[in-house]
Amino acid sequence: MSDYVLWASEIGEYEYCARAWWLGWVRGEERADQARLAAGVQRHAQHGQQVIVADWARRLAIALLALAGLLVLAWLFKIPEVQVVTLLALAVLAASVWILIRLARKR
């Protein structure tokens, strides 16, 4: 099996103009818009990193919400150090809501 990677842009180029695809991919002639293609590849890589960061931030926010819920339950059942637990729960809840709001604004 070949290790050749078929890019979506290559398929699109072939669909748009088979002759241009043949000149570029088979004959190896340089394209005039190499800088634009390189910028597109770079932008896609940046976007991929942003998606990874957003996913981890969302997971962190959900974990913080769960922790806040547990702390509220501890407060409801009058576990010792109620005031500390309450303040900690409010801080965790505020942090998780802040993360979720920032994520929602980026979409």
C-alpha positions in Angstrom: 0.0 0.0 0.0 1.3 3.5 -0.9 2.1 6.1 1.8 0.7 8.8 -0.5 -1.7 11.2 1.3 -4.6 12.4 -0.8 -5.5 15.9 0.2 -9.0 17.4 0.0 -7.6 20.3 -1.9 -6.2 17.9 -4.5 -9.6 16.3 -5.0 -11.2 19.8 -5.2 -8.5 20.9 -7.7 -9.2 17.8 -9.9 -12.9 18.3 -9.7 -12.5 22.0 -10.7 -10.0 21.4 -13.5 -8.6 18.0 -14.2 -6.0 19.6 -16.5 -4.6 21.9 -13.8 -4.5 18.9 -11.4 -2.5 16.9 -14.0 -0.1 19.7 -14.6 0.5 20.2 -10.9 0.4 16.7 -9.5 1.6 14.5 -12.5 4.0 16.8 -14.3 5.1 18.7 -11.2 4.7 22.2 -12.6 4.7 24.9 -9.9 1.4 26.6 -9.1 1.1 30.4 -9.0 -0.7 30.4 -5.7 1.7 28.5 -3.5 1.8 31.2 -0.8 -2.0 31.2 -0.5 -1.9 27.4 -0.1 0.8 27.5 2.5 -1.2 30.2 4.4 -4.3 28.0 4.3 -2.3 25.0 5.6 -1.0 27.2 8.4 -4.4 28.5 9.3 -5.9 25.0 9.4 -3.1 24.0 11.8 -3.8 27.0 14.1 -7.5 26.2 14.0 -6.8 22.6 15.0 -4.8 23.8 18.0 -7.6 26.1 19.0 -10.1 23.2 18.8 -7.9 21.1 21.1 -7.6 23.9 23.7 -11.3 24.6 23.6 -12.1 20.9 24.1 -9.8 20.7 27.1 -11.3 24.0 28.5 -14.8 22.6 28.1 -13.8 19.4 29.9 -12.2 21.4 32.7 -15.4 23.5 33.1 -17.5 20.4 33.3 -15.2 18.8 35.9 -15.4 22.1 37.9 -19.2 22.1 37.7 -19.2 18.5 39.0 -16.8 19.5 41.9 -19.0 22.5 42.7 -22.0 20.2 42.8 -20.3 17.9 45.2 -19.3 20.8 47.4 -22.8 22.1 47.5 -24.0 18.6 48.5 -21.4 18.6 51.3 -22.8 21.9 52.5 -26.4 20.7 52.3 -25.6 17.7 54.4 -23.8 19.9 57.0 -20.4 18.3 56.6 -17.9 20.2 58.9 -16.2 23.3 57.8 -19.4 24.4 56.0 -18.3 27.9 55.4 -15.0 26.9 53.8 -16.9 24.3 51.6 -19.5 27.0 50.6 -16.9 29.5 49.6 -14.9 26.9 47.7 -18.1 25.7 45.9 -18.9 29.3 44.9 -15.4 29.8 43.6 -15.4 26.6 41.6 -18.9 27.4 40.2 -17.8 30.9 39.2 -14.7 29.6 37.5 -16.6 26.9 35.5 -19.3 29.3 34.4 -16.7 31.8 33.3 -14.9 29.1 31.2 -18.2 28.0 29.6 -19.2 31.6 28.8 -15.8 32.3 27.2 -16.1 29.1 25.1 -19.6 30.0 24.0 -18.5 33.4 22.8 -15.8 31.9 20.6 -18.2 29.8 18.7 
